[in-house]
Amino acid sequence: MDQAALARDALFSGVSSLPVPDSCGARVVCGPDAAVVASASTDAIPLAIVAAARVNKGRVVAFAHDALLSHDDESHEARESSR
């Protein structure tokens, strides 16, 4: 299993779906150690909504919207994303 798959499994352990509000943007993912962690489709076009990368000796995870960190589905018009 590659490093991106290991990171994705660790981040989403126990997670079955993410709330994705209509105002959610997308991340541009580039670089040798960067990977799309989760994506959602808009008009059949997959968009990166969670990305991760290694930077020097550290790691970073970027979310396209703070609602992706929420446990309250009623406060957002949520759609399920695909991983």
C-alpha positions as CSV (number, residue, x, y, z in Angstrom):
1,M,0.0,0.0,0.0
2,D,1.4,3.4,-0.9
3,Q,1.9,6.3,1.5
4,A,-1.2,8.2,0.2
5,A,-3.4,5.2,0.8
6,L,-2.0,4.7,4.3
7,A,-2.6,8.4,5.2
8,R,-6.1,8.3,3.7
9,D,-6.9,5.2,5.8
10,A,-5.6,6.8,9.0
11,L,-7.5,10.0,8.4
12,F,-10.8,8.4,7.6
13,S,-10.8,5.5,10.0
14,G,-14.5,5.1,11.1
15,V,-15.7,7.8,8.7
16,S,-18.4,6.8,6.2
17,S,-19.3,10.2,4.6
18,L,-18.4,13.9,4.8
19,P,-20.8,16.8,4.8
20,V,-20.1,18.8,1.7
21,P,-21.9,22.2,1.5
22,D,-22.8,23.8,-1.8
23,S,-20.3,26.6,-1.1
24,C,-17.4,24.2,-0.9
25,G,-14.5,24.9,-3.1
26,A,-11.8,22.6,-4.3
27,R,-8.1,22.2,-3.6
28,V,-5.4,22.1,-6.3
29,V,-3.1,19.2,-5.4
30,C,0.4,19.2,-6.8
31,G,3.9,18.1,-5.8
32,P,5.7,14.8,-5.5
33,D,4.4,14.1,-1.9
34,A,0.9,15.5,-2.3
35,A,-2.3,13.5,-2.7
36,V,-6.0,13.8,-2.9
37,V,-7.5,12.3,0.2
38,A,-11.2,12.9,-0.5
39,S,-13.1,14.1,-3.5
40,A,-16.7,15.1,-4.4
41,S,-18.3,15.3,-7.8
42,T,-20.0,18.5,-9.2
43,D,-21.6,18.0,-12.6
44,A,-19.8,14.7,-12.9
45,I,-16.4,16.4,-12.4
46,P,-14.4,15.1,-9.4
47,L,-13.0,17.9,-7.2
48,A,-10.4,17.5,-4.5
49,I,-12.0,18.5,-1.2
50,V,-9.3,17.1,1.2
51,A,-5.6,17.0,0.3
52,A,-2.5,16.0,2.2
53,A,1.2,16.3,1.7
54,R,4.6,16.0,3.3
55,V,6.5,19.3,3.6
56,N,10.1,19.0,4.7
57,K,9.9,17.2,8.0
58,G,6.2,18.0,8.6
59,R,2.8,17.0,7.2
60,V,-0.2,19.1,6.1
61,V,-3.8,18.3,5.5
62,A,-6.0,20.9,3.7
63,F,-9.8,20.9,3.8
64,A,-11.8,22.9,1.2
65,H,-14.4,24.0,3.8
66,D,-14.6,24.0,7.6
67,A,-18.0,22.1,7.3
68,L,-15.9,19.1,6.4
69,L,-14.8,19.0,10.1
70,S,-18.4,19.3,11.4
71,H,-20.4,16.6,13.1
72,D,-23.7,18.6,12.7
73,D,-25.3,17.7,9.3
74,E,-28.3,19.8,10.1
75,S,-26.3,23.1,10.1
76,H,-25.2,22.5,6.5
77,E,-26.9,21.4,3.3
78,A,-24.8,18.3,3.1
79,R,-24.1,16.0,0.2
80,E,-22.2,12.8,0.6
81,S,-18.8,12.8,-1.0
82,S,-16.9,9.9,-2.6
83,R,-13.5,8.9,-1.4
